[in-house]
């Protein structure tokens, strides 16, 4: 794969940030798991 090192680095960094993002108020993971929608009406309409 041409970009193998890039993808491996990207996945490694993503995995390092998962726990931080799960605890973030901005992501509101708990609310998401409880069914809270974070999309704006225009985003839902486009779906």
C-alpha positions as CSV (number, residue, x, y, z in Angstrom):
1,X,0.0,0.0,0.0
2,X,1.4,3.4,-1.0
3,X,0.4,5.2,2.2
4,X,0.8,2.4,4.6
5,X,3.0,4.4,7.0
6,X,0.6,7.3,7.0
7,X,-2.4,5.0,7.8
8,X,-0.5,3.2,10.5
9,X,0.5,6.5,12.1
10,X,-3.1,7.8,11.8
11,X,-4.6,4.7,13.4
12,X,-2.0,4.9,16.2
13,X,-2.9,8.5,17.0
14,X,-6.6,7.9,16.7
15,X,-6.3,5.1,19.3
16,X,-4.3,7.3,21.6
17,X,-7.1,9.9,21.6
18,X,-10.1,7.5,22.0
19,X,-10.2,7.6,25.8
20,X,-9.7,11.4,25.9
21,X,-12.6,11.9,23.4
22,X,-14.9,9.5,25.2
23,X,-14.5,11.7,28.4
24,X,-14.9,14.9,26.5
25,X,-18.1,17.0,27.1
26,X,-17.8,18.1,23.4
27,X,-18.4,14.6,22.2
28,X,-21.0,13.8,24.8
29,X,-20.5,10.1,24.4
30,X,-22.8,9.2,27.3
31,X,-25.6,11.3,25.7
32,X,-25.0,9.7,22.4
33,X,-25.3,6.2,23.9
34,X,-28.5,7.3,25.6
35,X,-30.0,8.2,22.2
36,X,-29.3,12.0,22.2
37,X,-29.0,13.4,18.7
38,X,-26.3,15.9,18.0
39,X,-27.0,16.6,14.4
40,X,-28.6,19.9,13.3
41,X,-31.9,19.8,11.5
42,X,-30.3,20.5,8.2
43,X,-27.9,17.6,8.7
44,X,-30.7,15.2,9.5
45,X,-32.6,16.5,6.4
46,X,-29.6,15.9,4.1
47,X,-29.3,12.3,5.4
